[in-house]
Amino acid sequence: MSTAHDMNEIVDLFAISRSSRSSEFMTEKIATLPLREAVALVIEDWADDKFRQLSAVIQMPSGQSIRSLDDIRHLYESAADGSGSKRPA
């Protein structure tokens, strides 16, 4: 079984961080943009900040979320080489 992603689908990109005052996690909405641009932002613009890359969450309108940096990287590579965006589920 595989999951197909529409690279033009509008998604929300969040960064998850731990509060310095407590052990609670906080979410910060970074942007609402097409999936193709969201994965590029995480892989290209956040490349020098591994913690930020690892804390990236892409929320799909369907309710799915992409939380794994490996999944985000795979989507980025798929978009870059034009091979489609199917990944084994």
C-alpha positions, 0 to 999 in steps of 0.5 A: 500500500502506498500514500500519494501526496498532491505536491500542490495541496495547501498545507500548514507548516509547524515547528514544535519546540519545548518551553524553556519554563516547563516540559510542555511542547509548543507549536508555532505555525510557520506558514500556509503554503503548497506542500512542495514549498513546505518540504523545500523550506524544511530541507533547504532553508532549515538545513543548518538547524537540525533541531528545527528540521526534526521538529517540523510538522506538516499538517494536511487539510485531510487531517494527516500530518507528516512528522518524520524528517525522512518522510519530508526528505522523501517528498522533497526528493520526489518533487525535485526529480519529478518521479511522483510522490508515492511512499510505502505506507 
